[in-house]
Amino acid sequence: MSATAVNANFTDAGSEITGSLARDGQSSMSGQFKAADGTEALPGITFGTDTNTGFRRATADEMRWVTGGTDRFYIDSVGKAFQLGALEVTGTTSISNGLVI
């Protein structure tokens, strides 16, 4: 077997292996992580065993947190945060300007 012949036939495979990302976390990305926008039912960033929970982009410059296939919280394009549905707070919560609830 000739190394020259093998290298000529598998250059493309070598390039793909070089550009791959280890699934076990042993390497890091050198560019942006680009996910699909997703939907409430199937967020663009989700979990292997819980595919209706994660993060999605509903519109430009907006990030939504999804659990159980339902939007629960989001931050809009100007930085305002919105809680969707019931909110239960336990313990002490501090809010900007020193207000403590």
C-alpha positions as CSV (number, residue, x, y, z in Angstrom):
1,M,0.0,0.0,0.0
2,S,1.3,3.4,-1.0
3,A,1.0,6.3,1.4
4,T,0.8,8.7,-1.5
5,A,-2.2,6.8,-3.0
6,V,-4.0,6.6,0.4
7,N,-3.4,10.3,1.1
8,A,-4.7,11.3,-2.3
9,N,-7.9,9.3,-1.8
10,F,-8.6,10.3,1.8
11,T,-7.6,14.0,1.9
12,D,-11.3,15.0,2.2
13,A,-11.9,12.6,5.1
14,G,-8.8,14.0,6.9
15,S,-10.2,17.6,6.5
16,E,-13.5,16.5,8.0
17,I,-11.9,14.8,11.0
18,T,-9.7,17.9,11.6
19,G,-12.8,20.1,11.6
20,S,-14.9,17.9,13.9
21,L,-15.8,18.6,17.5
22,A,-15.4,15.9,20.2
23,R,-18.7,15.0,21.8
24,D,-17.0,14.3,25.2
25,G,-15.9,17.9,25.8
26,Q,-12.2,17.3,25.3
27,S,-12.0,20.1,22.7
28,S,-13.6,23.5,22.4
29,M,-15.1,25.3,19.5
30,S,-13.1,28.1,17.8
31,G,-16.2,29.7,16.2
32,Q,-19.8,30.5,16.9
33,F,-22.3,27.8,17.9
34,K,-25.2,28.3,15.4
35,A,-28.4,26.5,16.4
36,A,-31.7,26.4,14.6
37,D,-34.3,28.9,15.8
38,G,-36.6,26.1,17.0
39,T,-40.2,26.2,18.2
40,E,-42.0,25.9,21.5
41,A,-42.5,22.1,20.8
42,L,-38.9,21.7,19.6
43,P,-36.5,24.4,20.8
44,G,-33.4,24.9,18.7
45,I,-31.1,24.1,21.7
46,T,-32.5,21.1,23.6
47,F,-31.5,18.0,25.6
48,G,-31.1,14.4,24.4
49,T,-33.8,12.9,26.6
50,D,-36.0,16.0,27.0
51,T,-36.5,17.5,23.5
52,N,-39.3,19.9,24.4
53,T,-37.2,21.7,27.0
54,G,-34.4,24.2,26.1
55,F,-33.9,27.5,24.4
56,R,-35.3,29.1,21.2
57,R,-35.2,32.3,19.2
58,A,-38.8,33.4,18.5
59,T,-37.8,36.6,16.7
60,A,-34.8,38.8,16.0
61,D,-32.7,39.5,19.1
62,E,-35.0,37.6,21.5
63,M,-34.2,34.5,23.6
64,R,-36.8,32.3,25.1
65,W,-36.6,29.5,27.7
66,V,-38.9,26.6,27.1
67,T,-40.0,23.8,29.4
68,G,-42.5,21.1,28.6
69,G,-43.1,22.6,25.1
70,T,-44.2,26.0,26.5
71,D,-42.4,29.3,26.5
72,R,-41.8,30.2,30.2
73,F,-39.4,33.2,30.2
74,Y,-37.9,35.5,27.6
75,I,-35.6,38.5,27.1
76,D,-36.6,40.8,24.3
77,S,-34.4,42.9,21.9
78,V,-34.1,45.8,24.3
79,G,-33.2,43.7,27.3
80,K,-36.6,43.5,29.1
81,A,-37.2,40.2,30.8
82,F,-40.7,38.6,30.8
83,Q,-42.0,35.8,33.0
84,L,-44.8,33.9,31.3
85,G,-47.3,32.3,33.6
86,A,-47.2,32.0,37.4
87,L,-44.2,33.1,39.3
88,E,-43.4,31.7,42.7
89,V,-40.5,33.3,44.7
90,T,-39.1,31.7,47.9
91,G,-36.5,33.3,50.1
92,T,-35.1,36.8,49.6
93,T,-35.0,38.4,46.2
94,S,-33.0,41.5,45.4
95,I,-34.0,43.8,42.6
96,S,-31.8,46.7,41.2
97,N,-31.8,50.0,43.0
98,G,-31.6,48.2,46.4
99,L,-35.3,47.2,46.6
100,V,-35.6,44.0,48.6
101,I,-38.8,41.9,48.5
